[in-house]
């Protein structure tokens, strides 16, 4: 196996989590702009998934500010 690939800097679990959160937020934004779904549709799916898997529950404050569903 070749070691020619550049080495990546390590990332903390917090940094990885925040990075993942913003990537998902961007995907949600694209889906909404394309008219494929609304943020409410996704929120409903997430809520249902959390209901089915109680370990997946997180506080509402974990959503990034631009994606808080205050208009619902």
Chimera marker file (.cmm) of the C-alpha trace (Angstrom):
<marker_set name="trace">
<marker id="1" x="0.000" y="0.000" z="0.000" r="1" g="1" b="0" radius="0.5"/>
<marker id="2" x="1.329" y="3.437" z="-0.903" r="1" g="1" b="0" radius="0.5"/>
<marker id="3" x="1.984" y="6.125" z="1.716" r="1" g="1" b="0" radius="0.5"/>
<marker id="4" x="1.853" y="8.919" z="-0.894" r="1" g="1" b="0" radius="0.5"/>
<marker id="5" x="-1.388" y="10.376" z="0.433" r="1" g="1" b="0" radius="0.5"/>
<marker id="6" x="-1.042" y="13.565" z="2.471" r="1" g="1" b="0" radius="0.5"/>
<marker id="7" x="-1.518" y="13.066" z="6.195" r="1" g="1" b="0" radius="0.5"/>
<marker id="8" x="-4.679" y="14.535" z="7.685" r="1" g="1" b="0" radius="0.5"/>
<marker id="9" x="-4.640" y="16.478" z="10.884" r="1" g="1" b="0" radius="0.5"/>
<marker id="10" x="-6.508" y="14.771" z="13.670" r="1" g="1" b="0" radius="0.5"/>
<marker id="11" x="-9.895" y="16.138" z="14.624" r="1" g="1" b="0" radius="0.5"/>
<marker id="12" x="-11.597" y="16.033" z="18.007" r="1" g="1" b="0" radius="0.5"/>
<marker id="13" x="-14.979" y="14.347" z="18.332" r="1" g="1" b="0" radius="0.5"/>
<marker id="14" x="-16.495" y="17.789" z="18.965" r="1" g="1" b="0" radius="0.5"/>
<marker id="15" x="-14.971" y="19.210" z="15.774" r="1" g="1" b="0" radius="0.5"/>
<marker id="16" x="-16.127" y="16.195" z="13.787" r="1" g="1" b="0" radius="0.5"/>
<marker id="17" x="-19.627" y="16.482" z="15.240" r="1" g="1" b="0" radius="0.5"/>
<marker id="18" x="-19.914" y="20.183" z="14.425" r="1" g="1" b="0" radius="0.5"/>
<marker id="19" x="-18.530" y="19.604" z="10.928" r="1" g="1" b="0" radius="0.5"/>
<marker id="20" x="-21.052" y="16.810" z="10.384" r="1" g="1" b="0" radius="0.5"/>
<marker id="21" x="-23.870" y="19.020" z="11.698" r="1" g="1" b="0" radius="0.5"/>
<marker id="22" x="-23.091" y="21.819" z="9.215" r="1" g="1" b="0" radius="0.5"/>
<marker id="23" x="-22.776" y="19.363" z="6.332" r="1" g="1" b="0" radius="0.5"/>
<marker id="24" x="-26.202" y="17.932" z="7.131" r="1" g="1" b="0" radius="0.5"/>
<marker id="25" x="-27.621" y="21.456" z="7.459" r="1" g="1" b="0" radius="0.5"/>
<marker id="26" x="-26.276" y="22.255" z="3.976" r="1" g="1" b="0" radius="0.5"/>
<marker id="27" x="-27.873" y="19.104" z="2.543" r="1" g="1" b="0" radius="0.5"/>
<marker id="28" x="-31.198" y="20.053" z="4.147" r="1" g="1" b="0" radius="0.5"/>
<marker id="29" x="-30.932" y="23.516" z="2.610" r="1" g="1" b="0" radius="0.5"/>
<marker id="30" x="-30.290" y="22.039" z="-0.858" r="1" g="1" b="0" radius="0.5"/>
<marker id="31" x="-33.248" y="19.648" z="-0.539" r="1" g="1" b="0" radius="0.5"/>
<marker id="32" x="-35.511" y="22.526" z="0.458" r="1" g="1" b="0" radius="0.5"/>
<marker id="33" x="-34.272" y="24.832" z="-2.332" r="1" g="1" b="0" radius="0.5"/>
<marker id="34" x="-34.864" y="22.075" z="-4.885" r="1" g="1" b="0" radius="0.5"/>
<marker id="35" x="-38.404" y="21.688" z="-3.577" r="1" g="1" b="0" radius="0.5"/>
<marker id="36" x="-37.882" y="18.042" z="-2.645" r="1" g="1" b="0" radius="0.5"/>
<marker id="37" x="-38.922" y="18.518" z="0.975" r="1" g="1" b="0" radius="0.5"/>
<marker id="38" x="-39.339" y="21.122" z="3.678" r="1" g="1" b="0" radius="0.5"/>
<marker id="39" x="-37.479" y="21.524" z="6.934" r="1" g="1" b="0" radius="0.5"/>
<marker id="40" x="-40.722" y="20.534" z="8.636" r="1" g="1" b="0" radius="0.5"/>
<marker id="41" x="-40.792" y="17.251" z="6.657" r="1" g="1" b="0" radius="0.5"/>
<marker id="42" x="-37.282" y="16.464" z="7.832" r="1" g="1" b="0" radius="0.5"/>
<marker id="43" x="-38.050" y="17.538" z="11.393" r="1" g="1" b="0" radius="0.5"/>
<marker id="44" x="-41.051" y="15.173" z="11.405" r="1" g="1" b="0" radius="0.5"/>
<marker id="45" x="-38.900" y="12.285" z="10.151" r="1" g="1" b="0" radius="0.5"/>
<marker id="46" x="-36.220" y="13.012" z="12.766" r="1" g="1" b="0" radius="0.5"/>
<marker id="47" x="-38.865" y="13.204" z="15.509" r="1" g="1" b="0" radius="0.5"/>
<marker id="48" x="-40.322" y="9.857" z="14.422" r="1" g="1" b="0" radius="0.5"/>
<marker id="49" x="-36.859" y="8.267" z="14.324" r="1" g="1" b="0" radius="0.5"/>
<marker id="50" x="-36.107" y="9.557" z="17.815" r="1" g="1" b="0" radius="0.5"/>
<marker id="51" x="-39.428" y="8.228" z="19.074" r="1" g="1" b="0" radius="0.5"/>
<marker id="52" x="-38.547" y="4.782" z="17.736" r="1" g="1" b="0" radius="0.5"/>
<marker id="53" x="-35.017" y="4.904" z="19.169" r="1" g="1" b="0" radius="0.5"/>
<marker id="54" x="-34.998" y="6.601" z="22.573" r="1" g="1" b="0" radius="0.5"/>
<marker id="55" x="-31.174" y="6.674" z="22.624" r="1" g="1" b="0" radius="0.5"/>
<marker id="56" x="-31.274" y="9.107" z="19.673" r="1" g="1" b="0" radius="0.5"/>
<marker id="57" x="-32.968" y="11.902" z="21.627" r="1" g="1" b="0" radius="0.5"/>
<marker id="58" x="-31.025" y="15.122" z="21.936" r="1" g="1" b="0" radius="0.5"/>
<marker id="59" x="-32.016" y="18.516" z="23.291" r="1" g="1" b="0" radius="0.5"/>
<marker id="60" x="-33.687" y="20.950" z="20.895" r="1" g="1" b="0" radius="0.5"/>
<marker id="61" x="-30.873" y="23.421" z="21.529" r="1" g="1" b="0" radius="0.5"/>
<marker id="62" x="-28.536" y="21.186" z="19.534" r="1" g="1" b="0" radius="0.5"/>
<marker id="63" x="-29.923" y="22.480" z="16.226" r="1" g="1" b="0" radius="0.5"/>
<marker id="64" x="-27.830" y="25.210" z="14.586" r="1" g="1" b="0" radius="0.5"/>
<marker id="65" x="-29.378" y="28.684" z="14.851" r="1" g="1" b="0" radius="0.5"/>
<marker id="66" x="-30.393" y="29.157" z="11.173" r="1" g="1" b="0" radius="0.5"/>
<marker id="67" x="-32.255" y="25.854" z="11.247" r="1" g="1" b="0" radius="0.5"/>
<marker id="68" x="-34.378" y="26.312" z="14.323" r="1" g="1" b="0" radius="0.5"/>
<marker id="69" x="-37.964" y="25.634" z="13.348" r="1" g="1" b="0" radius="0.5"/>
<marker id="70" x="-39.472" y="28.732" z="14.925" r="1" g="1" b="0" radius="0.5"/>
<marker id="71" x="-41.954" y="29.325" z="12.076" r="1" g="1" b="0" radius="0.5"/>
<marker id="72" x="-43.688" y="25.975" z="12.490" r="1" g="1" b="0" radius="0.5"/>
<link id1="1" id2="2" r="1" g="1" b="0" radius="0.2"/>
<link id1="2" id2="3" r="1" g="1" b="0" radius="0.2"/>
<link id1="3" id2="4" r="1" g="1" b="0" radius="0.2"/>
<link id1="4" id2="5" r="1" g="1" b="0" radius="0.2"/>
<link id1="5" id2="6" r="1" g="1" b="0" radius="0.2"/>
<link id1="6" id2="7" r="1" g="1" b="0" radius="0.2"/>
<link id1="7" id2="8" r="1" g="1" b="0" radius="0.2"/>
<link id1="8" id2="9" r="1" g="1" b="0" radius="0.2"/>
<link id1="9" id2="10" r="1" g="1" b="0" radius="0.2"/>
<link id1="10" id2="11" r="1" g="1" b="0" radius="0.2"/>
<link id1="11" id2="12" r="1" g="1" b="0" radius="0.2"/>
<link id1="12" id2="13" r="1" g="1" b="0" radius="0.2"/>
<link id1="13" id2="14" r="1" g="1" b="0" radius="0.2"/>
<link id1="14" id2="15" r="1" g="1" b="0" radius="0.2"/>
<link id1="15" id2="16" r="1" g="1" b="0" radius="0.2"/>
<link id1="16" id2="17" r="1" g="1" b="0" radius="0.2"/>
<link id1="17" id2="18" r="1" g="1" b="0" radius="0.2"/>
<link id1="18" id2="19" r="1" g="1" b="0" radius="0.2"/>
<link id1="19" id2="20" r="1" g="1" b="0" radius="0.2"/>
<link id1="20" id2="21" r="1" g="1" b="0" radius="0.2"/>
<link id1="21" id2="22" r="1" g="1" b="0" radius="0.2"/>
<link id1="22" id2="23" r="1" g="1" b="0" radius="0.2"/>
<link id1="23" id2="24" r="1" g="1" b="0" radius="0.2"/>
<link id1="24" id2="25" r="1" g="1" b="0" radius="0.2"/>
<link id1="25" id2="26" r="1" g="1" b="0" radius="0.2"/>
<link id1="26" id2="27" r="1" g="1" b="0" radius="0.2"/>
<link id1="27" id2="28" r="1" g="1" b="0" radius="0.2"/>
<link id1="28" id2="29" r="1" g="1" b="0" radius="0.2"/>
<link id1="29" id2="30" r="1" g="1" b="0" radius="0.2"/>
<link id1="30" id2="31" r="1" g="1" b="0" radius="0.2"/>
<link id1="31" id2="32" r="1" g="1" b="0" radius="0.2"/>
<link id1="32" id2="33" r="1" g="1" b="0" radius="0.2"/>
<link id1="33" id2="34" r="1" g="1" b="0" radius="0.2"/>
<link id1="34" id2="35" r="1" g="1" b="0" radius="0.2"/>
<link id1="35" id2="36" r="1" g="1" b="0" radius="0.2"/>
<link id1="36" id2="37" r="1" g="1" b="0" radius="0.2"/>
<link id1="37" id2="38" r="1" g="1" b="0" radius="0.2"/>
<link id1="38" id2="39" r="1" g="1" b="0" radius="0.2"/>
<link id1="39" id2="40" r="1" g="1" b="0" radius="0.2"/>
<link id1="40" id2="41" r="1" g="1" b="0" radius="0.2"/>
<link id1="41" id2="42" r="1" g="1" b="0" radius="0.2"/>
<link id1="42" id2="43" r="1" g="1" b="0" radius="0.2"/>
<link id1="43" id2="44" r="1" g="1" b="0" radius="0.2"/>
<link id1="44" id2="45" r="1" g="1" b="0" radius="0.2"/>
<link id1="45" id2="46" r="1" g="1" b="0" radius="0.2"/>
<link id1="46" id2="47" r="1" g="1" b="0" radius="0.2"/>
<link id1="47" id2="48" r="1" g="1" b="0" radius="0.2"/>
<link id1="48" id2="49" r="1" g="1" b="0" radius="0.2"/>
<link id1="49" id2="50" r="1" g="1" b="0" radius="0.2"/>
<link id1="50" id2="51" r="1" g="1" b="0" radius="0.2"/>
<link id1="51" id2="52" r="1" g="1" b="0" radius="0.2"/>
<link id1="52" id2="53" r="1" g="1" b="0" radius="0.2"/>
<link id1="53" id2="54" r="1" g="1" b="0" radius="0.2"/>
<link id1="54" id2="55" r="1" g="1" b="0" radius="0.2"/>
<link id1="55" id2="56" r="1" g="1" b="0" radius="0.2"/>
<link id1="56" id2="57" r="1" g="1" b="0" radius="0.2"/>
<link id1="57" id2="58" r="1" g="1" b="0" radius="0.2"/>
<link id1="58" id2="59" r="1" g="1" b="0" radius="0.2"/>
<link id1="59" id2="60" r="1" g="1" b="0" radius="0.2"/>
<link id1="60" id2="61" r="1" g="1" b="0" radius="0.2"/>
<link id1="61" id2="62" r="1" g="1" b="0" radius="0.2"/>
<link id1="62" id2="63" r="1" g="1" b="0" radius="0.2"/>
<link id1="63" id2="64" r="1" g="1" b="0" radius="0.2"/>
<link id1="64" id2="65" r="1" g="1" b="0" radius="0.2"/>
<link id1="65" id2="66" r="1" g="1" b="0" radius="0.2"/>
<link id1="66" id2="67" r="1" g="1" b="0" radius="0.2"/>
<link id1="67" id2="68" r="1" g="1" b="0" radius="0.2"/>
<link id1="68" id2="69" r="1" g="1" b="0" radius="0.2"/>
<link id1="69" id2="70" r="1" g="1" b="0" radius="0.2"/>
<link id1="70" id2="71" r="1" g="1" b="0" radius="0.2"/>
<link id1="71" id2="72" r="1" g="1" b="0" radius="0.2"/>
</marker_set>
